[in-house]
Amino acid sequence: MIANYMKSLSLMLAVLLLPTACESLGDAAGGHTTPTSAVPEYFERGSWTPSHRSVEYEGLSLGVWVPAPSSSDAPDTIDYSFTFKSPEFGESPAVVHGHALDGAPADPDGGPYPVVVFSHGFSANAVWYSHLPEHLASHGFVVVAPEHVESDWLQNAASLIQRPRDVTKSIDYAESANAPGGALAGLLDLKQVAVVGHSFGGYTALAAAGAQLELNNLDARCADVPEQDPKTFLCLPLAGRGAEVAELAGLAAVPEGNWPSFGDPRVTAIVPIAGDAYVFDDDGLGQISVPMMAIGGTADTGTPHDWGAQLAYDEVSSKRKSLVAFEGAEHMLAANGCEDLPWSEDFPYSDGLCVDPAWDKHEALGLIRHFCTAFLLATLKDDENAATALAPEAVMLDRVTYLATF
């Protein structure tokens, strides 16, 4: 069965073809599930209108969303054009329908704006998740989204090394844009930089925050996985390939213990969503001390919860950390609704992209935006109202299990 996945969007295929049941986090982790209350405060857009531009920086394609004045008369509908990373996904170029201005300048009076680097899932495109960068820009963040170059899951050893470098280059771009004469001169708060990522983008966020690889542990972890378990698919590109990964990283040999960090000290907070934490061992994740919010679905078969969000929450050393678990949710919950993805009608794996077995897509997306926005406002802007909204006693949402250390 695994052979059917060779050149596909890895984690999406695991969702589609390897369904499994997961127990409730409320039972498994001592969390609490509480009844629904009113719509959360950060569910709605903020006071700015998001504006998008595409830039090239040192060979890396970046999408950049900025907060523009809300008084603009320009339409806030946009079609983002992109190229599929695998030809089997569809014909390129394709578009994603979004809700942002096209190329409008940032509000000069609202800064300095913290920076959020957004990292997409493996072989996806950043604009597949445009609802989230748009929302964050509307709340006063500048979002920089690198377009990671990759297509074949079995070749993801290269992405393991390159993706954290793409984050560093994205922050370098932000510094360049913030410099005198730059596109965002003086408008950025570069002391406050977060990385938000989905799936392998979640790995990217963890790595950028300083989590350290230890591939001997990964080999042992993968050796214990039954053949038909979805986790087998996650192991294929990396288990037993330590020497290859070490060479890609520029190391003379496979380190005996933790590998050198691929992190960037400028990263001050992270939000891994269904993030691939399993490539790190417990000690490697323990190197992370910056604030973290891990988000995931308890029925995720792309990155099973105990190898993803739950593992990250359990093992990072951050004094300020939280876990948002969507009960019964699958892997692609964070991607745009398919009414904004016109190519999804012909997409070979549209069921896993467009439909979640347990959640209404729009309700879930609104909650993901709420939690991300509140967390980033609280950690990057010291917003007391946002911090209050994230106190455990304030999170009253049905089918959401929430744990927090603050």
Beta strands, then each sheet from edge to edge (+ up, - down):
strand 1: 49-57
strand 2: 60-68
strand 3: 78-82
strand 4: 94-98
strand 5: 101-102
strand 6: 113-119
strand 7: 142-146
strand 8: 188-198
strand 9: 269-273
strand 10: 292-297
strand 11: 321-326
strand 12: 400-404
sheet 1: 5+ 1+ 2- 7+ 6+ 8+ 9+
sheet 2: 3+ 4-
sheet 3: 10+ 11+ 12-
end
